[in-house]
Amino acid sequence: MAHDSLAFRFAVVLALAVVILVIMTLAAPPPPANGTAAPIPSGEPIYRAQYLNLY
């Protein structure tokens, strides 16, 4: 198979995509074991301005 063929280019791009996908999957942090990473409750805003500058 020649290195200039469309099938070869497609195979190389597909192989690179699979390698990147595997690396990203293995590099991801593991999920929390028992819910220790609880979500932040969204009832109140995280930041509230102390001084309201009204012009």
Residue, then its C-alpha position, 0 to 999 in steps of 0.5 A: m500500500a502506498h503512503d499517498s493513498l486515501a485508505f492509508r491516510f484514513a487509517v493513520v487518522l483513525a489510529l491517532a484518534v484511538v490512541i488519543l481517546v485511550i490516553m484521555t480515558l486512562a488519564a482521567p481521575p477516578p470517580p469518587a468512592n462514596g460521594t465525598a465530592a458532593p456538588i455545591p448547592s446552588g441556592e445562594p450565589i457564590y459571590r455577592a458584591q459587598y458594595l453596590n456602586l450605583y452611578 
